Structures are given as C-alpha cells and as structure tokens.
Amino acid sequence: NLLSQNDLEKFNKIKTSKWSMLLFLGSLAVYTLTRLIRLPDFPIYFFTDEAIQTQHAADLIANGFRNSEGIFLPTYFENGGQYNLSLSVYIQVIPTLLFGKSIWVTRGTSVLITLIGVIFLGLILRDHVKSRYWWLGPLILTVTPTWFLHSRTAFETVLMASLYAGFLYFYLHYRKGKIPNLYPALVFGALAFYAYSPGQVIMVVTGLLLLIADGRYHWRHRRTALFA
C-alpha cells in the first residue's frame, strides 16, 4: 500500500524528530565531557567563594542542619561578613554526605546543575523559537568562552542562570495558553532568587516587567495568576 501524502509527512516529521533528539543527546554529552574532563585543573584556581559552599554544607550536616547561631535549616549563610549564600549551599549537602569534601565534588555538582540551563535552552529553541536546529543549543554554550569558564566553577552565577532558563521556559508555556505552567515557572523563579544575591534583583525586576507587559493576559487568567 502506498502511503498518502499526509502519512508521508507525518513519517518524515517523526523521523526528523528522532534524529533531532539523538543529536540533542549527543550535544549534551559533548557539553558534559568538556566540563568534567580535568575539572580540578581548570580554572587553575579554586576560589574561596567556591570552597565555602561545601564547607557550609559539611558544617550544616555536622551540626544537625543548624548553623553556627543554632537556626534550623537557615535561609542564608554568611560569606565574607554578608549573608548572601543560600541554595548553593543546600545543593552541596547530598554530594558532601556521599563523597566528602573535594574540588571534584564542589565543581562537579555545579556542572551537573548547569545541565538544567543547557537542557532548557534547547527546549526553548524547540518549543518556542521553533528552530529546526534546536539541538545546537548545548553546543552554543559549549563553545561560549565566558560560560566555558564559569560552568567549570562552583560560583553561584551559573546556578542562577540555569534556573532562570527554567523559569523562562515555563513562563513562555504559560504565555502561550498552557496556564498551569505558571506554577513551575514561579518555582524556578524562586530558586533563581535564592541561588545568587544579584538574582534577587534580577527576579524582582523580571517579575515587575512581565507583570506590566503581560498585564491583560494575567487579568484574563486572574484566578490562576492571583493564586500563583
């Protein structure tokens, strides 16, 4: 039996989709390898702002999940006289419990978290930009010099940027009529807020601008928006 034109088009779309997904997974593998290979050796420094996160995680475990002031599961941790560390400490707790303290553990955890941003970048290109070459997203970040440097460290910058990408992905879904996606968008936005101290400003300003720019849309879906 000969395939109809519509059936042939559907078959080609499925075939293209499978190839795109395989290429995307390959891109993720390349990205991950370029981050993990000789991770302790580059960057050549291991900065105190990286080390303190794992140290705080180890202290938290040793003190029954209380900080030096006796607060249980504190929102913020001190760094250089300021309380500006939060989520970046908590993501180091389980790796520290399992593997102890090391450059590999601290930076490796950060590398794995950056995969969140890399994946969401590809999905934004696929689902919202509608690019045929959405699978190139991870490779773009792979060869971006600034991201190459920072994504091999444990600085909070890449943590916040990765979570911000998740916020944008789900917000764009919400904006396209998939209303319940506002909830995961706000979860990722809140995580980005607590990931990095400048992230507080970024998320508040983003929220205000989107509230104004999409005001009519929010009003049409005010029941969900107000609850969110």
Order of alpha helices (4+ residues) and beta strands (2+ residues): alpha-alpha-beta-beta-alpha-alpha-alpha-alpha-alpha-alpha-alpha-alpha-alpha-alpha
